[in-house]
Every structure is written in structure tokens, then in C-alpha cells.
Amino acid sequence: MPNSNQDVRQSLLAHDPEFRSLAEEHSRCESELEQILESAYRSADDLLQEATLKKRKLQLKDRMEWMVAHHHQMASH
């Protein structure tokens, strides 16, 4: 039974398609954001995309953290 948050995340990545999908999307958003931030010149569209990606990453992270907490809660019952 996974104990730490990292163990739970690894277990969810291996066994939960929704969690895996969220993690993959989070990673894609991170890569896109890095590309924007590495650019020497950022257009208004880039700045908007940067804000959008940051918000989406946060939404994804919040959902994944909720799933980890929910897993802990279910395991304790």
C-alpha cells in the first residue's frame, strides 16, 4: 500500500487512466510554457498563452492533488 504522496502518485500513474491523462497534459503545458518563456521576444498572443497555460497547469495540479488526497482518505477507511 503506497504511503507517501510520491508513492501514491506513482501508483495512480500506473493504474488510473484519468490521473495519467492529467499528468500528461500537465507535462505538455509545462513544455509549451518553457518554449514561450525561452523566447527572446514575446508577442501579446504569447503573453496570453502564457497566462492560459499557467492557469491550466494549476487546474491540473489541483485535480491531481485532490486525487492523491482522496486516495489517502479512501485508504484510511
Secondary structure, 3 states (H helix, E strand, C coil): CCCCHHHHHHHHHHHCHHHHHHHHHHHHHHHHHHHHHHCCCCCHHHHHHHHHHHHHHHHHHHHHHHHHHHHHHHHCC
